[in-house]
Amino acid sequence: MLSRVADSLYWMSRYMERAENVARFVDVNLQMTLDIPGDSEGQWQPLVNASGDRELFVERYGEATQENVLGFLVFDAENTNSILSCVRSVRENARWIRQFITLEMWEQINKFYLMVQRGAAAKTPGSITHEFLEETMMASQLFTGITDATMSHGEGWHFCRLGRFLERADKTSRILDVKYFHLLPEPAFVGTPYDDILWAAVLRSISAFEMYRKRYHQITPEQVLNFLVLDREFPRAIHHCVISAEESLRAISGTPSGTFRNPAEQRLGKLRSELDYIQAAELIDGGVHEFLDNIQIRINAVGEAIYEAFFALRPVGGTGGTHSRRAPQ
Amino acid sequence: MHFESYDQEGFFDEMFDADNRPRCGADLLVSKIESLSWEDIRQRQAAAEQALLRAGVTFNVYGDAGGTERIFPFDAIPRIVESGEWQRIEAGLKQRIQALNLFIHDVYNERKILADGVIPKEIILSAGSYRKACEGLHPPRGVWCHVTGTDLVRDRDEQFYVLEDNLRCPSGVSYVLENRQVMKRTFPQVFEAARVRPVIDYPSHLLRTLEDLVPETVDNPTVGVLTPGIYNSAYYEHSFLAKQMGVDLVEGRDLVVLDGRMMMRTTHGFERVDVLYRRVDDDFLDPLAFRSDSYLGVPGLMDVYRAGRLGLANAPGTGVADDKAVYAYVPKIIRYYLDQDPIIPNVPTYICWDRKDLDFVLAHLDELVVKAADESGGYGMLVGPHASADERTEFAHRIRQNPRKYIAQPTLALSRVPCIVGDHFEGRHADLRPYILYGRDIYVLPGGLTRVALRKGSLVVNSSQGGGSKDTWVLAAGAPGGMKPPQHTAGGKD
């Protein structure tokens, strides 16, 4: 398929997943401010840190109040990773490849876009509600379902899937990172009901609460890491995401597992095999933050290698090539 | 009775005759409309608009800062063309496109028509759309215009005229198909009973026309639609057609000439392209052959084309016959090549290049429509009767500066169609753009784009200038009401 089309499919899918994850981030924090008494303002700074756009936020808003952070992450058109910007990027990418995606996919994107545009036009940051965020998550999941049900599971579909799972792996690691570091080490909370509440909120934010309960029952930090990082079957666990991304990458290139023909396959394969064999205890010993940070860096490196291998094809001696529409991380 | 107070204001109306009786073929639709409450009509109109919005059927407006994408305004009341009338239009269009192809081929090769003095050589060579790089080209079967979208208008005298030929990259056919989809949902019963001829197979016909251009040595051809990209006003259509035909939609940056062949960049390396339905203008097609500052095209494309290794629709250079001064000669062109009288007449045209015509035009600016010879889409024109004295003075100056660039035509009283305006129907001026495909033979799509000037009294139907569209129902022969002989007789109505 055309490199440019593959590029747009990949980014369309990544931005869709990103919009959903920003909604998850924001929603879990909104829920927690309701569950935990006292000062809730300190809970919003970590969200900005995890978004990777801290400098832009400080420049535009200064203090990390609930209202500022919500405005920045949901409807700020200047923030390329806000929900509004992500959905616009989804649609922009989809417009480039409208002949390639199915009518049903396009209509869902268009509906989602109109809904978020309406929200941005009508709402002030103070009135961003759980319902709106839930609608956002649902719109993205609906899109994924429509994609799976209407698009042939060929190369184009695998590029969508590759983008979706890489983005999801990255975002699960960020959600975990920010919660683990900024909320847990409060010594007063450990072993209190709040500990339980916080972890439950993290699990809920990635729709993992019920599946976790079925698997491990009691909530402990080690088991949560086991579940959200290393589980092979839970669809938002990092390990599962990396396995799925690798499946799609290999379906695209035809390279058998255990071998590689380009740096994208090599990097993703290494990451997957590391996750195959590491244990939660080792991970904690080495430092959870360091581990998660490393995962994010490696996922970025995979993304760059995918760009080089599939999208940036240049004739020998030529100057052509596609440009990437990725957002800064 | 919704049409009781409907006022034709002395114009030819496409739906009603001069006595306010439904025209041949329109009775079924009119009685259906009359049976609906106004609320119901409004709801159907709203549902149609919603469907178009959801589907994102949009066009881009140049020079509009507030969001470049708009929904093409749509009116839910269809325009009806009765079968006998359509037969004449179809025959006229076939005749015209055949003659124009012979003409273009002649102009870039032997130039017999110029040698015989039928058209002044200066007119041709001074046309802004004449392409020197096309001299000596021999497209397969001598066909240059594979896709044409001729603009027809009907005057007060009931006669259809050709207003423009649009031989380059005519757009709008996607709206024909989308409008039809929407209308089938809006008026299902009347649609079925009226025996409207289908337009849905246009993409199949187009694909066949393109496949006819595949170089004969190629077994497994790859066809693509070449678009300038999402910022082009017709991008929606480019993606729509590519999708309907199931072919790749490519941009210049996807393509590269390697070893004398056209290749596209894919995730598995370079792949050959055999035919391009190009929606990029001549000027931007190949920076080595045409405008060197173009980023939209592919360097070396013309060499591949000349070597017969690439099919192009339309061939480059066809714009020469779109020049409005050349247009004035089309009746002569038809007689010269086919030895026939034109079935659909031209609008009388004054060529400012001609001294006598120029004097006449300048003296009658308040009656005429003046157009730039090399513009289209409603840009660069003056509607004399609607313009202010200052605008006319300014335009007169421009004409004197460069007479070759302008032509003038009498202001036609474009026929009107009833449109939903507020809480009632009002007449709005409209034109008709049928689409013609020329591959191994000539095919005219039974339908077309009816464009409507939605501003009251306006004669400019272009989407970029506040125009909207309607579905166009060409009735099958023997359709209800269609058995009666056509009601037009020369010079009058009953």
Interface residues (C-beta under 8 A of the other chain):
Chain A: M1 L2 S3 R4 V5 A6 E92 R95 W96 I97 R98 Q99 F100 L103 W106 E107 N110 K111 L114 E155 F159 I252 F310 F311 L313 P315 G318 G320 G321 T322
Chain B: L53 R54 A55 G56 V225 G229 I230 Y235 Y236 H238 S239 F240 A242 K243 D248 L249 V250 E251 R253 D254 V256 L258 M263 M264 R265 T266 T267 G269 F270
